Amino acid sequence: MLRPLLLSLLLLSPFAVAAGERGADALFDHQLRRLHSSEVVDLRARYAGQPLLVVNTASHCGYTGQFEALEALHREYRERGLKVIGFPSNDFRQEADDEAATAQVCFVNFGVSFDMFAPIRVRGEAAHPIFRELARQSEAPSWNFHKYVVDRSGRVLAAFPARVDPGAAEVRAAIEAAL
């Protein structure tokens, strides 16, 4: 009886973090395995305080060629602090069946040097918490290569559907705002 009362008082306390702030910061509260690797990355250690371009990807999609433009953005803006992060997903049934094939598409076919992680879910109740938070702040991906520009505090500044090329003026403007 006392424990629920204390929890209620804590949640109502003026010192409690606002839900929106806690959610934005929660983007980083995960450890994920890199694509086709045993290396696990602590997202807080690697990305907290950095502007991000977060993208859900697929190896066998009509938009897969966007890897070239994403890599170009990575190379252009990395010295200014932008981190490009890719999350393969089979939510739209266009991802390779195994990580080796996904890695081949990303790293060999398109020369991706930005961080790519092991496949995750990006839509609905089964979505990874990162994508649930991105959707809460803006919108869920409606297709592969949905792009989110996230500021240094974990807030989504802009979201762009697959049809918007990563090098488009509006994407670049959002990146500049995040920097």
Secondary structure, DSSP 8 states (H G I E B T S, - for coil): -HHHHHHHHHHHSTTS--HHHHHHHGGG--EEEBTTSS-EEEHHHHHTTS-EEEEEE-TTSTTTTHHHHHHHHHHHHGGGT-EEEEEE--TTS-S-SSHHHHHIIIIIIS---SEEB-----SSTTS-HHHHHHHHHT---SSTT-EEEE-TTS-EEEEE-TTS-TTSHHHHHHHHHH-
